[in-house]
Amino acid sequence: MLKRLSLEDFEALRKPLESGRQSPAALAGILVLAVFLQVVLYALEYFVAADTTIHPYKEEILSVHFWINLALVILSIIYAVPAVYRRSGRIQYLVSIIVAQNLFGISFFISALFFIGRQRGGTNMTEEHLLNFTYLLLLLGVVVFVATFIRFYLLLHKGYYRKGEKKDALRERFETKSYIPAAIIGGIGLIFIIGYISKMSGIDDIQIIFFITLGILLFYLMLFILPEQLVILYCKFRFKSFNFNNRGYLESED
């Protein structure tokens, strides 16, 4: 689908690169910080969230996520080295996407699921209920990603990401308005989710409920921004001007 579009249709997506926010050096600093964050969040997931949970796949989830975290820690260290990322900026950007999704999406989501199934407080949540709830949340995640990707593609196709002051202003106004229905639907859905969790789990600790809500919300938020991350990665492989040279300067098509 994206092959039908030209460089002009993607030019506004170069802004984070032009500003330096997503330059290889900036991403290297983020990856170094991410090493420590991944260790801290996994420790929270293992020692706190999973402590008394009844989730039937607790051990499998912890084991798989451990190896994913270990692999990402190693890759984060490797692609924070200038000699490496200067030669493979595209792979560094891919690693940064996976690390961000793991940190702020998957880690918090797993901890939230474990907290929902905690045994303390006389929970009414059975293993079957918790498993069905997990599948429901994952299904909603797929819907969020697909709907966001379709929306993002339509914006690209209509020229909202072409460069130019008028087009940039038009895009910003359109995106601001288009967020309102999604925010309303998301807010209503979140209210029902919180109500279901409170009823079935018997959790009355406001801090735990807040963390559960935050974990689920961050999971969907990261899925919401994933299409744009993937499209920028696509542009890095397709267009020279989305990449940096060995001296750290953004390339041009010329």
Order of alpha helices (4+ residues) and beta strands (2+ residues): alpha-alpha-alpha-alpha-alpha-alpha-alpha-alpha-alpha
